[in-house]
Amino acid sequence: MLLQTVRPNIVQAIRAFRVEDLAQAAQDTGQHFLYANLGNAQSKQEVMESIAEAFLFPQHFGKNLDALYDCMTDLVNKAGSQPGFVVVLEQLPDNAKFDREAREQLLDVFRDAADFWAERRIPFRCFYSFQ
């Protein structure tokens, strides 16, 4: 089983994994599969908007890192028992408007979310790639 080879609460580069295989693994284990292709996003604002749209965040989503964390943790936690998460952030921008610092800040939110879910013994795996 694909997910057995990956720690249950981690943020890592997608590397040898294929999106289709991760989606199938999430389905096979009954976990949520959240996918955002960020290939058209160039700035932090566009990245946040793309994630919000792809993950079906509520209209009142603040499009900032704190709001992203809240949507990935508290909002979902309040919805009830969760089976686990497989998150894919494909083609994160790599440019002057979304530089290394911006990428690390974004990934830190997902690392913090992984820690949040780990405390609740819920698997949260996030995979990412760059443009």
Secondary structure by P-SEA (a helix, b strand, c coil): ccccccccbbbbbcccccaaaaaaaaaaabbbbbbbbccccccaaaaaaaaaaaacccccccccaaaaaaaaccccccccccccbbbbbccccccccccaaaaaaaaaaaaaaaaaaaaacbbbbbbbccc
